[in-house]
Amino acid sequence: MRVMNMVFSSVVLGLACTLAGCGENQTGQTSLTVTDKATVDNANKATRVFFNGDIYTVNKQQAWAEAVAIKDNKIIYVGSDEQVEQYIDAQTQVVDLKGKMMMPGFHDVHIHPMESGSDATQFTIPAYGTENEYIDAVYDAANNNPSAQWLIGYGHEVSTLLEMQNTPLEVLNDAVSDRPVVIMEQTSHSMWVNSKALELAGIRSDSVDPVGGVIGRDKSGRLNGILYDNAGELVMEIAMRSLQGSADKDYQGLVEHTMPMLNEVGITSISDARTYWQRGQLDTWQRIADDDKLTLRVALGLWAYPQMNDEVQLEALKKTLSK
């Protein structure tokens, strides 16, 4: 069985546990309670101990402490420097905080970490640009990626496109007409596409809106180049399949950019709110875990594809998770 609730370093997970209240035992006592034993059994010695710190516990009974003891991925003691010594043996890693503050990690419960750091997205456009600025940005992206089958971008704010004098479709066609272009809006709930992308996706003015999505049209019923939610996701799926080495780009983006940035600001656990398992994103997370490069606790929100039969989809996921 694959480990889907990713486990990482004991330091990060331990601190996150404090914030979540998982230091409480079945009697309601917390890990702040000093053990009555003079010594701790060898089996319960700590993997890592932090001492000489100013530790904020988020516990009303004892808001501050000096030391923390962690065994594997669980906090087993929070309290004084004197009492924490009984959790230390020759194998324990001991860290002197030198009076610095330690606190529980922050939890981000809705984030798209794989998309944010991957070079699979080739260019970014401004959220609030003019027609000419957008044309120039997309034209430059085409010149900078001459061999790309699809041009994949990110960044605009959809209301800006709808307020332009020309339709979004006309503007994007002016920038690039010979290759498909798809640009994700900054909230990720719509895609801006050109005529070539619509053609390859088989979307016409008389096309029916897909399950979970809307095909954007102007007042005359003509396509305007905006695809909402699953209508856009279907086109992005086609674009992503055209990429070479996208899994490696996703991997490197997470390891070298996204996770270090999150760790730097104290985020220790996240929920990937949209894991496209058909694109291999689940495998990428598993590969990072297998390589022991996770620096976060990660809960994966496996994407439910609206166009797929639910029973077929669930069966496919069960097979994937049982590997």
C-alpha positions in Angstrom: 0.0 0.0 0.0 1.4 3.3 -0.9 1.7 6.0 1.8 -0.6 8.7 0.6 -0.5 10.8 3.8 3.1 11.7 3.2 5.5 11.4 6.2 8.5 13.7 6.5 11.1 14.8 9.0 10.3 14.4 12.6 11.0 18.0 13.4 8.4 19.4 11.1 5.7 16.9 11.8 6.3 17.0 15.5 5.8 20.8 15.6 2.7 20.5 13.5 1.3 17.9 15.9 1.5 20.4 18.8 -0.7 22.9 16.9 -3.2 20.1 16.0 -3.4 19.0 19.7 -2.1 15.5 18.9 0.0 15.6 22.1 -3.1 14.8 24.1 -3.4 11.2 25.4 -6.5 9.2 26.1 -6.9 10.6 29.6 -7.0 14.2 28.4 -3.5 15.0 29.8 -1.1 16.6 27.4 2.5 15.9 26.6 3.4 18.9 28.8 2.8 16.7 31.9 6.1 15.7 33.4 6.4 12.0 33.7 6.6 10.6 37.3 9.3 8.1 36.2 12.8 8.9 37.2 13.9 7.6 33.9 12.3 6.8 30.6 12.4 3.3 29.2 15.0 2.8 26.5 12.2 2.0 24.0 10.8 5.4 24.6 13.9 7.4 24.1 13.7 10.4 21.8 14.9 10.5 18.2 15.5 14.2 18.5 15.5 16.7 21.4 15.3 20.5 21.2 16.3 22.4 24.4 17.2 25.9 25.7 14.5 27.5 23.7 11.5 29.8 24.0 8.9 27.4 22.8 5.3 28.5 22.2 3.0 25.5 22.7 -0.5 26.8 21.9 -1.6 25.1 25.1 -3.6 27.2 27.6 -2.3 25.2 30.6 1.3 25.9 29.7 1.8 28.3 26.9 5.6 28.3 27.0 8.2 25.6 27.5 12.0 25.1 27.2 12.3 21.8 25.5 10.7 19.3 23.1 11.4 15.6 22.7 10.4 13.8 19.5 10.4 10.1 18.8 10.2 9.4 15.0 7.2 11.6 13.9 5.5 12.2 17.3 6.1 14.6 20.1 6.5 12.6 23.3 7.4 15.4 25.7 7.1 19.2 26.0 8.5 20.9 29.1 11.7 21.8 30.9 15.3 21.4 30.0 15.9 19.4 33.2 13.1 16.9 32.6 13.9 16.4 28.9 17.3 14.9 29.7 15.6 11.6 30.6 14.6 11.2 27.0 18.1 11.4 25.7 20.4 8.5 24.9 23.5 8.0 22.7 21.3 7.9 19.5 19.3 11.0 20.2 20.1 14.1 18.1 20.2 17.0 20.5 19.7 20.6 19.2 20.5 23.7 21.3 18.0 26.4 20.3 20.2 29.0 22.1 17.2 30.9 23.4 15.5 31.2 20.1 11.8 30.9 19.7 10.2 27.7 18.4 6.5 27.4 17.5 4.1 25.0 15.7 4.1 25.0 12.0 1.5 26.6 9.8 -0.9 24.5 7.8 -2.1 25.5 4.3 -5.3 23.6 3.6 -5.8 24.7 0.0 -2.8 25.0 -2.3 -1.7 23.9 -5.8 2.0 23.3 -5.1 2.8 21.2 -8.2 1.5 23.8 -10.6 3.1 26.8 -8.8 6.7 25.7 -9.2 6.8 23.6 -12.3 8.5 24.8 -15.5 5.8 22.9 -17.5 4.0 26.3 -17.6 6.2 28.2 -20.1 5.3 31.8 -19.5 3.4 34.2 -17.2 1.3 37.2 -18.2 0.2 40.2 -16.0 -3.1 40.0 -14.2 -4.2 43.4 -15.4 -2.8 44.1 -18.8 -3.8 45.9 -22.0 -4.6 44.2 -25.3 -1.2 45.2 -26.7 0.6 44.0 -23.5 -1.0 40.6 -23.7 -0.3 40.3 -27.5 3.4 41.2 -26.9 3.8 38.8 -24.0 2.3 35.8 -25.8 4.2 36.7 -29.0 7.4 36.7 -27.0 6.5 33.4 -25.4 6.1 31.9 -28.9 9.5 33.1 -30.0 11.1 31.8 -26.8 9.5 28.4 -27.2 9.9 27.7 -30.9 9.6 23.9 -30.6 6.7 23.7 -28.2 3.6 22.0 -29.6 1.4 24.0 -27.2 2.1 27.3 -25.6 1.0 27.1 -21.9 0.8 30.2 -19.8 -0.6 31.6 -16.5 -1.6 34.8 -14.8 -4.4 36.9 -16.1 -7.6 38.0 -14.3 -10.6 36.9 -16.3 -12.6 40.1 -15.8 -9.8 42.1 -17.5 -10.2 40.0 -20.6 -13.9 40.4 -20.7 -13.6 44.2 -20.5 -11.3 44.5 -23.5 -12.5 46.2 -26.7 -11.9 43.0 -28.8 -12.9 39.6 -27.7 -10.3 37.5 -25.8 -10.3 35.1 -28.8 -9.4 37.9 -31.2 -6.6 39.2 -29.1 -5.0 35.8 -28.6 -5.3 35.0 -32.3 -3.5 38.3 -33.1 -0.6 37.1 -30.9 -0.3 33.5 -32.1 -2.5 31.9 -34.7 -0.5 28.9 -36.0 -0.1 27.1 -32.7 -2.5 26.3 -29.9 -2.3 28.5 -26.8 -3.9 27.9 -23.4 -3.4 30.3 -20.5 -4.7 29.5 -17.0 -6.4 32.4 -15.1 -4.9 33.2 -11.8 -7.7 31.6 -9.8 -7.4 28.5 -12.1 -11.2 28.5 -12.8 -10.9 29.4 -16.4 -8.6 29.1 -19.4 -7.9 31.6 -22.2 -7.5 29.9 -25.5 -7.0 30.7 -29.2 -8.8 29.3 -32.2 -6.1 26.7 -32.8 -6.6 25.3 -29.3 -10.4 25.2 -29.8 -10.0 23.4 -33.1 -7.7 20.7 -31.6 -10.1 20.3 -28.7 -13.1 19.9 -31.1 -14.9 22.9 -29.6 -17.2 24.8 -31.9 -20.0 27.4 -31.5 -22.6 24.7 -31.4 -20.7 22.5 -28.9 -22.6 21.5 -25.8 -21.1 22.6 -22.4 -19.2 19.7 -20.8 -20.2 18.3 -17.4 -18.8 20.7 -14.8 -17.8 23.4 -17.3 -19.0 26.3 -19.5 -17.8 27.3 -23.0 -17.6 31.1 -23.1 -19.6 32.9 -25.9 -20.3 36.5 -26.7 -23.9 37.9 -27.0 -24.2 36.6 -30.5 -23.3 33.1 -29.4 -19.8 33.1 -31.0 -16.9 31.6 -29.0 -15.1 34.3 -27.1 -11.9 32.3 -26.1 -12.8 31.7 -22.4 -13.4 28.2 -21.1 -14.7 27.9 -17.6 -13.8 25.2 -15.1 -14.0 21.7 -16.7 -14.3 23.1 -20.2 -10.9 24.6 -19.7 -9.5 21.6 -17.9 -10.3 19.4 -20.8 -8.2 21.6 -23.1 -5.4 21.9 -20.5 -5.3 18.1 -20.3 -4.6 17.9 -24.0 -1.9 20.6 -23.8 -0.2 18.8 -20.9 0.0 15.5 -22.8 2.0 17.2 -25.5 4.8 18.1 -23.1 8.1 16.2 -22.9 9.5 15.5 -19.4 6.6 17.2 -17.6 6.9 14.8 -14.6 10.6 15.7 -14.1 9.7 19.4 -14.3 7.0 18.9 -11.7 9.4 17.0 -9.5 12.1 19.6 -9.7 9.7 22.5 -9.2 8.5 21.0 -5.9 11.9 20.0 -4.6 13.8 23.1 -5.6 11.3 25.8 -5.5 7.9 25.2 -3.9 8.7 23.2 -0.8 11.8 25.3 0.2 9.7 28.5 -0.1 6.9 27.0 2.0 9.4 25.8 4.7 11.1 29.2 4.8 7.9 30.9 6.0 7.0 28.2 8.5 4.5 26.1 6.5 4.9 22.5 7.6 1.9 20.8 6.2 -0.3 21.3 3.1 -3.3 20.0 1.2 -2.7 19.7 -2.5 -6.3 20.6 -3.4 -6.1 19.2 -7.0 -3.9 16.3 -7.8 -4.3 15.2 -11.4 -3.6 11.5 -11.1 -4.2 10.9 -14.8 -1.3 13.2 -15.5 1.0 11.2 -13.3 1.0 13.8 -10.4 0.3 11.1 -7.8 3.3 9.2 -9.1 5.4 12.4 -8.8 4.4 12.9 -5.1 5.2 9.2 -4.5 8.6 9.5 -6.2 9.5 12.5 -3.9 8.5 10.5 -0.9 10.5 7.5 -2.0 13.5 9.7 -2.6 13.1 11.0 1.0 12.9 14.6 -0.2 9.6 15.5 1.4 9.9 18.5 3.8 6.1 18.8 4.3 3.3 16.6 5.5 1.0 16.4 2.4 -2.6 15.4 2.0 -3.5 14.8 -1.6 -6.9 15.8 -3.0 -7.2 13.4 -5.9 -9.0 15.2 -8.8 -12.5 13.8 -9.6 -12.8 14.1 -13.4 -16.4 15.3 -14.1 -16.6 13.6 -17.5 -15.6 10.2 -16.2 -18.0 7.6 -14.8 -17.7 7.7 -11.0 -17.6 3.9 -10.6 -14.9 3.5 -13.3 -12.9 6.4 -11.8 -13.1 5.0 -8.2 -12.0 1.6 -9.4 -9.0 3.1 -11.3 -8.0 5.0 -8.1 -8.3 1.8 -6.0 -5.9 0.0 -8.3 -3.5 3.0 -8.3 -3.5 3.2 -4.5 -3.0 -0.5 -4.0 0.3 -0.6 -6.0 
